[in-house]
Amino acid sequence: MNRHAFLSAICAEPNEMVHRLVYADWLDDHGEAARAEFIRLQVRRDGLPPEHPLVRWSLAREAELLEAHGVTWLADLPPGLERPRWHRGFVEEIRTSPAQWVVRHTEIRETTPICRLRLTTLQQVGELVDAQPERLAASLTGIEHLDLNEQQMNDAIGAAFLDLPEYPKLRSLHLQRNGLSAPGLEVLGTSGLLTSLDTLEIGFEGTTTHALSDLEPLLYSPELGKLRSLRLRGSRSGVDSFTWLNPPPLAASLERLCLSHCQL
């Protein structure tokens, strides 16, 4: 196999680590030991819990390799990628607008296994759903992690996402500093967009304040049956933040819980 064949296999099956590790062996055989080491480091770290003693050492070594070789490695990708982030040995995450992603996603995905998006300029979502919903939905196929933090998500933008003809099978959804109203949260709680989620991060810092009763339609949603990690930030609900745990709709499945800035 040549480099192109390896990259095609990795991009086609981004969660199959065997492809990446076999590619690392090929790189070793072709004089690219640093690139091979970086892939192996990140693949191994991805399977470790954050508190594992090897994680800190691995992060430090990864940073050294990126400092020495990152610019060269990025030169193999399409130009103009905003804030690329490396996961499991490859750039899996970028920041972009919905309009730019719809135009460039095919070109980008031919060279690196993008499965994480940090979207900006969210008002474009409504425009794209009105004009070319199938094209937007197709571009999001294979996206597993959607980061909308700090983008002032509101009810209108949320409704546009929910009007997509097909939802991406998200593993994580990040909604820090959103502007969703209580009715907007209720609508989100009924959405199939949540069905595959393992991780949900939602926060209301800024001008939006919610009582716990506003959050219950979301926290009690039957669509969250696969949720394992919940970060509920800035609800300002104090010790009442714990009342939804009894009876425990999510407590039976949650493995990680963060209640920062909830005025406990």
Secondary structure, DSSP 8 states (H G I E B T S, - for coil): --HHHHHHHHHHSTT-HHHHHHHHHHHHHTT-HHHHHHHHHHHHHHTS-TT-HHHHHHHHHHHHHHHHHHHHHHTTS-TT-EEEEEETTEEEEEEE-HHHHHHHHHHHHTTS---EEEE--THHHHHHHHH-HHHHHHHHTT--EEE-TTS---HHHHHHHHT-SS----SEEEETT----HHHHHHHHT-GGGTT-SEEEEE--SS----HHHHHHHHT-GGGTT--EEEEES---GGGGGGGGSS-TTTTT-SEEE-TTS--
